[in-house]
Amino acid sequence: MKSQLVIKLISSFLVLAWPFLIWFGLSHHSMHWLLPLFVLVLILRVNQARQNAGPMRFLMMSVALAGIALSSASYVLKNHQLLLFYPVVVNLVMLVVFGSSLWTDMSVVERLARLREPNLPPAGVLYTRRVTQIWCVFFIVNGAIALFTALHGDMQIWTLWNGLLSYFLMGTLMAGEWLIRRRIMKQEIK
């Protein structure tokens, strides 16, 4: 149990620190030892995701498998620029997961909301569907900018966007959504 927590923390750190690790590896010609480490940690993350039963299982597995594929291809082809496309793939996977849920009975955001609020009122269902659409727009814009930074090839711009600014915008969107949801839930109770 404790080892699973350590693996989860290390793999979460790896995913969040990916842009900085890639920047470091490319800047210091250290990708030859970082890539096998990436693959190992991501394989552990896939195994960990398989054990989850929650709504994010597919998402975690897909993102980890994308990282494994890009790291392995980069190692075999000795083309480390492939790693710059990981944020693009992550945004694409997130877009597919969130977007496809809009054609089901329950959107991803509604599934997550129901973990806390099983008896979500109709206004909450509409709200979660709208939030899912907003996240889809975010993933399209963020993915497009990540693609531009990968194609542009400037490591400072790539690292700044993918390692700092996109996380800041994602956190701002999450915080804003949380504040709006609290206000909507208060209005629903009245």
Secondary structure, DSSP 8 states (H G I E B T S, - for coil): -HHHHHHHHHHHHHHHHHHHHHHHHHHTT-HHHHHHHHHHHHHHHHHHHHH--STTHHHHHHHHHHHHHHHHHHHHHT-GGGGGGHHHHHHHHHHHHHHHHTTSSS-HHHHHHHHH-TT--HHHHHHHHHHHHHHHHHHHHHHHHHHHHHHH--HHHHHHIIIIIHHHHHHHHHHHHHHHHHHHHHHHH-
